[in-house]
Amino acid sequence: MQRSTGLLVAAVLGLSATACGGSAEPAKQPAAGGAEPVTITVACQPAKTAPKERQAWDDDVATFMKAHPGVTVKSTDQQPCFDPKTFGPKLAGGQMETVFVVPVTNYDDVIGKGQALDITTSTGEIKNWNDLRQDVRDLVTKDGKVYGVPNVHYGVGLVYNRKLFTDAGLDPAKPPTTWAEIREAAKKIAALGPGHVGYGEYSGGNTGGWHFTQALYGRGGSMVSEDGKKAAFNSPEGKAVLQNLHDMRWTDNSMGNKLLVGWESLMVAMGGGKVGMMLGAPDVVTDVVTKFKGNVADYGITGFPEAKASLSGGEAFMVNPKATPAQVKAGLAWVDFRFGTAGKGRFDFARGKSIGNPVGVPDNDVFGDSPTGRAIKADRKTNASLPVENYEPYTLAATAIAPKAEPPHAQELYAILDVAMSGVLSRQNASVDQLLADAETKANAMLAAKG
């Protein structure tokens, strides 16, 4: 689903070249110690329209090359870093860069097709490899072999308006931890007056099915069977998701009467200051504030209610199987420096704050509660430009909630479940059982067609 590209960290992509006969470039001299020179091309350099971020990137390139004699880093503009329209064709056509970014939804596909290099023996290039969360590393591991370096990880929580909690007589320092508490809080917020919505939810644009999946995972359900060939959401957990929304909408009247369809619709409503709660990852706070005019002091985020699992998102760096050993070493060293070291590169929060970037939202928990993770969190807090105490409940809860990846053919499944979400939010007499049965039939046909 659409997410803030500023929070999904810039990908590092590389094409390798060495000086040889006929090259337009002058031959390079061997590096100190006799190592052969290597050139890597890294993509996702910030655009010229973001000169401060671009300069920070260029400074990091210069620092990296000084520390790695013989390695030349060439940056190329590539925005967005991950483009689903070109990703598949580039992989299939053998055109992918040396080191490339892969979203969590594509891990299994890329690994299964042999389009990522086994880097099990090269993980030592990532100095803090053992500090990466084990459950996140497991996502890039297949049959005991490692195929990627986790770079971003986030889980869904409950975003809430602290001001509305106070106005409704609720304690913003003690946000809901159960769906029953959410329901009661939503009724009190809706009772504040016209236009107030206790709990906001999507009903279409694939965002309805996306949020259905979030709620389903939290209750312990699954979207598909273990082999991915059959729908599994027509279950007690799936029925509980829809029944709860139906009752909040029609019995409690705490969800308003306007159907929210696309991603932007709920974000606009949240930014308007009259929506009390919604499901979302930490970057929702950043988007609501920076894109939709919300007051930064008003918003907090806490752990997913009653969570047995949380829909996770993120990305990892993978390496082209055609990469030479020198290219692998240089590419992973760059990844380690720019994306895996506390106080450096993307984790240089002091620099980020100085150039005006929002600092403070815990949007990436890839290192968890390891020494590196704790160092990153402390540095983020020290340099925060946002109220980090508002996000502490999420930070405390997130490490104890197991991540669960999006299902295969996620967008197609989300579109199918949009209908069920829209049904319970638009029709008081909607049958939860019938909506899920219809969705199951359509999902099974789609999954069969996909093979």
C-alpha positions as CSV (number, residue, x, y, z in Angstrom):
1,M,0.0,0.0,0.0
2,Q,1.0,3.6,-0.4
3,R,3.5,4.7,2.2
4,S,5.7,7.7,2.8
5,T,8.7,7.2,0.6
6,G,10.7,9.3,3.0
7,L,10.3,6.7,5.6
8,L,11.0,3.7,3.4
9,V,14.7,4.3,3.4
10,A,16.4,4.9,0.0
11,A,17.6,1.7,-1.6
12,V,21.2,1.0,-2.6
13,L,21.5,-0.4,-6.1
14,G,24.8,-1.1,-7.8
15,L,26.2,-1.9,-11.2
16,S,29.8,-3.0,-11.2
17,A,32.5,-2.1,-13.7
18,T,36.3,-2.6,-13.7
19,A,38.8,-0.8,-15.9
20,C,39.8,-2.9,-18.9
21,G,40.9,-2.6,-22.4
22,G,38.6,-0.4,-24.5
23,S,37.1,1.3,-21.4
24,A,36.4,5.0,-21.7
25,E,37.7,5.4,-18.2
26,P,41.4,5.6,-17.3
27,A,42.7,2.4,-15.7
28,K,42.6,2.4,-12.0
29,Q,45.6,1.6,-9.8
30,P,45.4,-1.3,-7.4
31,A,44.3,-0.4,-3.9
32,A,46.5,-0.6,-0.9
33,G,47.5,-4.1,-0.2
34,G,47.2,-5.1,-3.9
35,A,43.4,-5.4,-4.0
36,E,41.8,-5.0,-7.4
37,P,39.8,-1.8,-7.8
38,V,36.1,-2.1,-8.1
39,T,33.4,0.4,-9.1
40,I,29.9,0.1,-7.8
41,T,27.0,2.2,-8.9
42,V,24.5,3.0,-6.2
43,A,21.0,4.3,-7.0
44,C,18.5,6.3,-5.0
45,Q,20.6,9.4,-4.6
46,P,18.2,12.0,-3.4
47,A,16.7,14.2,-6.1
48,K,18.1,17.6,-7.0
49,T,14.9,19.1,-5.6
50,A,16.1,18.0,-2.1
51,P,19.5,19.6,-2.1
52,K,20.2,19.1,1.6
53,E,19.4,15.4,1.5
54,R,21.4,15.0,-1.7
55,Q,24.4,16.7,-0.2
56,A,24.2,14.5,2.8
57,W,24.3,11.4,0.5
58,D,27.2,12.8,-1.5
59,D,29.1,13.5,1.7
60,D,28.5,9.8,2.8
61,V,29.8,8.6,-0.6
62,A,33.0,10.6,-0.1
63,T,33.5,9.4,3.4
64,F,32.9,5.8,2.4
65,M,35.4,5.9,-0.5
66,K,38.1,7.5,1.7
67,A,37.7,4.6,4.1
68,H,37.7,2.0,1.3
69,P,40.7,2.7,-1.0
70,G,40.2,1.2,-4.4
71,V,36.4,1.3,-4.2
72,T,34.7,3.8,-6.4
73,V,31.0,4.7,-5.7
74,K,29.0,6.2,-8.5
75,S,25.5,7.6,-7.6
76,T,22.6,7.7,-10.0
77,D,19.2,9.3,-9.7
78,Q,16.5,6.8,-9.4
79,Q,13.2,7.8,-7.9
80,P,11.2,6.0,-6.6
81,C,13.8,3.6,-5.4
82,F,11.5,0.6,-5.9
83,D,9.2,0.8,-8.9
84,P,6.9,-2.2,-9.2
85,K,6.4,-1.4,-12.9
86,T,10.1,-2.0,-13.7
87,F,11.2,-4.3,-10.9
88,G,9.8,-7.6,-12.3
89,P,11.0,-7.0,-15.9
90,K,14.4,-6.0,-14.7
91,L,14.8,-9.1,-12.6
92,A,13.4,-11.4,-15.3
93,G,15.6,-9.8,-18.0
94,G,18.8,-10.0,-16.0
95,Q,19.1,-6.2,-15.8
96,M,18.9,-5.7,-12.1
97,E,21.7,-3.8,-10.3
98,T,24.4,-5.5,-8.2
99,V,22.8,-4.6,-4.9
100,F,19.1,-3.9,-5.0
101,V,16.2,-3.3,-2.6
102,V,13.4,-5.8,-2.3
103,P,10.1,-5.1,-0.4
104,V,9.1,-7.8,2.1
105,T,6.2,-8.8,-0.2
106,N,8.6,-9.9,-2.9
107,Y,11.2,-11.8,-0.8
108,D,9.9,-15.3,-1.4
109,D,9.4,-14.7,-5.1
110,V,12.8,-13.3,-5.7
111,I,14.6,-16.0,-3.6
112,G,12.5,-18.7,-5.2
113,K,13.4,-17.7,-8.7
114,G,17.1,-17.7,-7.9
115,Q,17.3,-13.9,-8.5
116,A,19.1,-13.2,-5.3
117,L,22.6,-14.3,-4.4
118,D,23.2,-16.6,-1.4
119,I,25.2,-14.3,0.9
120,T,25.5,-16.6,3.9
121,T,29.3,-16.5,3.9
122,S,29.3,-12.8,3.4
123,T,27.2,-11.6,6.3
124,G,30.3,-10.7,8.2
125,E,30.6,-7.6,6.0
126,I,27.6,-6.4,8.0
127,K,29.3,-5.5,11.3
128,N,26.1,-5.5,13.3
129,W,24.6,-8.5,11.6
130,N,24.0,-10.3,14.9
131,D,22.2,-7.3,16.2
132,L,19.5,-7.5,13.5
133,R,16.3,-8.9,14.9
134,Q,16.2,-12.7,14.4
135,D,12.6,-12.8,13.3
136,V,13.4,-10.2,10.6
137,R,16.5,-12.1,9.5
138,D,14.3,-15.2,9.2
139,L,12.3,-13.4,6.5
140,V,15.4,-13.3,4.2
141,T,16.5,-16.9,5.1
142,K,15.4,-19.9,3.2
143,D,16.6,-23.5,3.8
144,G,19.3,-22.2,6.1
145,K,20.7,-19.8,3.5
146,V,20.7,-16.0,3.8
147,Y,19.6,-14.0,0.8
148,G,19.4,-10.5,2.0
149,V,20.2,-7.8,4.6
150,P,17.1,-6.5,6.4
151,N,17.0,-2.7,6.1
152,V,13.6,-1.6,7.2
153,H,11.0,-3.2,9.4
154,Y,7.9,-1.8,10.9
155,G,4.7,-3.3,12.4
156,V,1.2,-1.9,12.6
157,G,0.0,-0.3,15.8
158,L,-2.9,1.9,16.9
159,V,-2.5,5.6,16.0
160,Y,-4.6,7.9,18.2
161,N,-5.3,11.5,18.8
162,R,-4.2,12.4,22.3
163,K,-6.0,15.7,22.4
164,L,-9.3,14.0,21.6
165,F,-8.6,11.5,24.3
166,T,-8.2,14.3,26.8
167,D,-11.3,16.1,25.5
168,A,-13.3,12.9,25.9
169,G,-12.1,12.3,29.5
170,L,-9.7,9.5,28.5
171,D,-6.1,9.2,29.6
172,P,-3.8,9.7,26.6
173,A,-1.0,8.1,28.6
174,K,-3.0,4.9,28.9
175,P,-4.2,4.1,25.3
176,P,-6.5,1.1,24.7
177,T,-5.0,-2.4,24.7
178,T,-8.1,-4.4,23.8
179,W,-10.8,-4.1,21.1
180,A,-13.3,-3.7,23.9
181,E,-11.4,-0.7,25.2
182,I,-11.1,0.7,21.7
183,R,-14.9,0.4,21.3
184,E,-15.6,2.3,24.5
185,A,-13.1,5.0,23.8
186,A,-14.5,5.4,20.3
187,K,-18.0,6.0,21.7
188,K,-16.7,8.7,24.0
189,I,-14.9,10.5,21.3
190,A,-17.8,10.3,18.9
191,A,-20.0,11.9,21.6
192,L,-17.8,15.0,21.6
193,G,-20.1,16.4,18.8
194,P,-20.8,16.6,15.1
195,G,-18.1,15.5,12.8
196,H,-16.2,13.6,15.5
197,V,-15.3,10.0,14.6
198,G,-14.1,7.6,17.3
199,Y,-12.5,5.1,15.0
200,G,-11.7,5.5,11.4
201,E,-11.5,2.7,8.8
202,Y,-11.1,2.2,5.1
203,S,-13.7,0.6,2.8
204,G,-12.1,0.6,-0.7
205,G,-9.2,1.4,-3.0
206,N,-7.5,-1.9,-1.8
207,T,-7.0,-0.1,1.6
208,G,-10.1,-1.7,3.0
209,G,-8.7,-5.2,2.4
210,W,-5.3,-4.1,3.6
211,H,-6.7,-3.0,7.0
212,F,-8.9,-6.1,7.1
213,T,-5.6,-8.1,6.9
214,Q,-4.1,-6.0,9.7
215,A,-7.0,-6.7,12.0
216,L,-7.2,-10.4,11.0
217,Y,-3.5,-11.0,11.7
218,G,-3.9,-9.3,15.1
219,R,-6.6,-11.7,16.0
220,G,-4.4,-14.7,15.0
221,G,-6.0,-15.3,11.6
222,S,-4.5,-15.9,8.2
223,M,-5.4,-14.6,4.7
224,V,-4.4,-17.8,2.9
225,S,-3.6,-21.5,3.7
226,E,0.0,-22.4,4.4
227,D,0.6,-23.4,0.8
228,G,-0.9,-20.2,-0.5
229,K,-3.5,-21.9,-2.7
230,K,-6.7,-21.4,-0.7
231,A,-8.3,-18.5,1.1
232,A,-8.3,-18.8,4.9
233,F,-9.9,-15.6,6.0
234,N,-13.5,-17.0,6.2
235,S,-12.7,-18.0,9.8
236,P,-13.8,-17.1,13.3
237,E,-11.1,-14.4,13.3
238,G,-12.3,-12.9,10.0
239,K,-15.9,-12.9,11.2
240,A,-14.8,-11.2,14.4
241,V,-13.1,-8.4,12.4
242,L,-16.2,-7.6,10.3
243,Q,-18.7,-8.0,13.2
244,N,-16.7,-5.7,15.4
245,L,-16.7,-3.0,12.7
246,H,-20.4,-3.5,11.9
247,D,-21.3,-3.1,15.6
248,M,-19.1,0.0,16.0
249,R,-20.7,1.5,12.9
250,W,-24.3,0.7,13.5
251,T,-24.8,-0.1,17.2
252,D,-22.3,2.5,18.7
253,N,-22.4,5.1,15.9
254,S,-18.8,5.7,16.6
255,M,-17.4,5.5,13.1
256,G,-19.2,8.3,11.3
257,N,-21.3,8.0,8.3
258,K,-18.8,8.8,5.5
259,L,-17.2,5.9,3.7
260,L,-13.4,6.4,3.5
261,V,-12.0,4.7,0.3
262,G,-8.4,5.5,-0.7
263,W,-5.3,5.8,1.4
264,E,-5.5,9.6,1.5
265,S,-9.1,9.9,2.7
266,L,-8.5,8.6,6.2
267,M,-5.2,10.5,6.5
268,V,-7.0,13.7,5.6
269,A,-9.6,13.0,8.2
270,M,-7.0,12.2,10.8
271,G,-5.1,15.4,10.0
272,G,-8.3,17.3,10.5
273,G,-8.2,16.6,14.2
274,K,-11.6,14.9,14.6
275,V,-10.7,11.2,14.2
276,G,-9.8,9.5,17.4
277,M,-8.1,6.2,16.3
278,M,-7.0,4.2,13.3
279,L,-4.7,1.3,12.6
280,G,-1.4,2.2,11.1
281,A,2.4,2.1,11.2
282,P,4.4,4.9,12.8
283,D,4.9,6.7,9.5
284,V,1.2,7.5,9.7
285,V,2.1,10.1,12.3
286,T,4.7,11.7,10.0
287,D,2.4,11.8,7.0
288,V,-0.5,13.2,9.0
289,V,1.7,16.0,10.3
290,T,3.9,16.8,7.2
291,K,1.3,16.1,4.5
292,F,-2.1,16.6,6.1
293,K,-1.6,19.6,8.4
294,G,-2.0,17.7,11.7
295,N,-0.6,19.2,14.9
296,V,2.4,17.1,15.8
297,A,1.7,17.3,19.6
298,D,-1.7,15.7,19.1
299,Y,-0.7,12.3,17.9
300,G,0.5,9.1,19.6
301,I,0.9,5.5,18.7
302,T,0.6,2.4,20.8
303,G,0.8,-1.3,20.3
304,F,-1.6,-3.3,18.3
305,P,-4.6,-4.4,20.5
306,E,-4.6,-8.0,21.7
307,A,-2.0,-8.7,19.1
308,K,-1.0,-12.3,18.3
309,A,0.8,-11.0,15.2
310,S,1.1,-7.7,13.3
311,L,1.2,-7.1,9.6
312,S,4.7,-6.2,8.9
313,G,6.3,-4.2,6.2
314,G,9.8,-3.4,5.2
315,E,12.6,-4.1,2.8
316,A,15.9,-5.8,2.5
317,F,19.0,-5.5,0.3
318,M,19.7,-8.4,-2.0
319,V,22.6,-9.1,-4.3
320,N,22.5,-10.0,-8.0
321,P,23.7,-13.6,-8.5
322,K,26.0,-12.3,-11.2
323,A,28.0,-10.2,-8.8
324,T,31.7,-10.9,-8.5
325,P,33.2,-11.5,-5.0
326,A,34.7,-8.0,-5.1
327,Q,31.4,-6.5,-6.0
328,V,29.6,-8.4,-3.2
329,K,32.2,-7.2,-0.7
330,A,32.1,-3.6,-1.8
331,G,28.3,-3.5,-2.1
332,L,27.7,-5.0,1.4
333,A,30.3,-2.7,2.9
334,W,28.3,0.3,1.5
335,V,25.1,-1.1,2.9
336,D,26.7,-1.6,6.3
337,F,28.1,2.0,6.3
338,R,25.1,3.9,5.0
339,F,22.2,1.8,6.3
340,G,23.5,-0.3,9.3
341,T,25.6,1.8,11.6
342,A,24.4,3.8,14.5
343,G,25.1,7.5,14.1
344,K,26.1,7.2,10.4
345,G,24.3,7.5,7.1
346,R,20.5,7.2,7.5
347,F,20.9,6.9,11.3
348,D,22.8,10.3,11.5
349,F,19.9,11.9,13.3
350,A,21.9,15.0,14.3
351,R,22.5,15.7,10.7
352,G,18.9,14.9,9.8
353,K,17.6,17.4,12.4
354,S,20.0,20.0,11.2
355,I,18.7,19.9,7.7
356,G,15.1,20.0,8.8
357,N,14.0,16.3,8.6
358,P,11.4,15.1,11.2
359,V,13.2,13.0,13.8
360,G,11.6,11.0,16.6
361,V,9.0,8.6,15.1
362,P,10.1,4.9,15.6
363,D,9.5,4.0,12.0
364,N,12.2,1.4,11.7
365,D,12.8,-1.3,14.3
366,V,15.1,-3.6,12.3
367,F,17.6,-3.8,15.1
368,G,15.1,-4.3,17.9
369,D,16.5,-4.2,21.5
370,S,20.0,-5.1,20.6
371,P,23.0,-2.9,21.5
372,T,22.8,-1.3,18.1
373,G,19.0,-0.9,18.4
374,R,19.4,0.8,21.8
375,A,22.1,3.1,20.5
376,I,19.9,4.1,17.5
377,K,16.9,4.8,19.8
378,A,18.9,6.8,22.2
379,D,20.4,8.9,19.4
380,R,16.9,9.4,17.9
381,K,15.6,10.6,21.2
382,T,18.5,12.9,21.8
383,N,18.0,14.6,18.4
384,A,14.2,14.4,18.3
385,S,12.3,17.2,16.7
386,L,9.0,15.3,17.5
387,P,7.5,14.3,20.9
388,V,9.0,10.8,21.3
389,E,7.2,10.2,24.5
390,N,4.0,10.0,22.5
391,Y,5.3,6.9,20.7
392,E,6.8,5.1,23.7
393,P,3.8,2.8,24.1
394,Y,4.3,1.5,20.6
395,T,8.1,1.1,21.0
396,L,7.5,-0.9,24.2
397,A,4.9,-3.2,22.7
398,A,6.3,-3.7,19.2
399,T,9.2,-5.9,20.2
400,A,6.9,-8.5,21.7
401,I,4.6,-8.8,18.7
402,A,5.5,-11.3,16.0
403,P,5.7,-9.9,12.5
404,K,3.7,-11.5,9.8
405,A,4.2,-10.7,6.1
406,E,1.6,-9.7,3.6
407,P,-0.1,-12.6,1.8
408,P,0.8,-13.7,-1.7
409,H,-1.1,-11.8,-4.4
410,A,-1.8,-9.2,-1.7
411,Q,-3.3,-6.5,-3.9
412,E,-5.7,-8.8,-5.5
413,L,-6.8,-10.2,-2.2
414,Y,-7.2,-6.7,-0.8
415,A,-9.4,-5.7,-3.7
416,I,-11.7,-8.7,-3.0
417,L,-11.9,-7.9,0.7
418,D,-12.7,-4.2,0.0
419,V,-16.2,-5.4,-0.9
420,A,-16.7,-7.0,2.5
421,M,-15.3,-4.0,4.4
422,S,-17.6,-1.7,2.4
423,G,-20.5,-4.0,3.0
424,V,-20.4,-3.8,6.8
425,L,-19.7,-0.1,6.9
426,S,-22.4,0.9,4.4
427,R,-25.3,-1.5,5.0
428,Q,-26.8,-2.1,8.5
429,N,-28.4,-5.4,7.4
430,A,-25.2,-6.7,5.8
431,S,-24.5,-10.4,6.5
432,V,-21.0,-11.0,7.7
433,D,-21.2,-14.7,6.8
434,Q,-22.4,-14.0,3.2
435,L,-19.8,-11.2,2.6
436,L,-17.0,-13.5,3.7
437,A,-18.3,-16.5,1.7
438,D,-18.5,-14.4,-1.4
439,A,-15.0,-13.1,-0.9
440,E,-13.7,-16.6,-0.3
441,T,-15.2,-17.8,-3.6
442,K,-13.6,-15.0,-5.5
443,A,-10.3,-15.3,-3.7
444,N,-10.1,-19.1,-4.4
445,A,-10.8,-18.5,-8.1
446,M,-8.1,-15.8,-8.2
447,L,-5.5,-18.0,-6.4
448,A,-6.3,-21.0,-8.7
449,A,-5.8,-18.8,-11.8
450,K,-2.4,-17.6,-10.4
451,G,-1.3,-21.1,-9.9
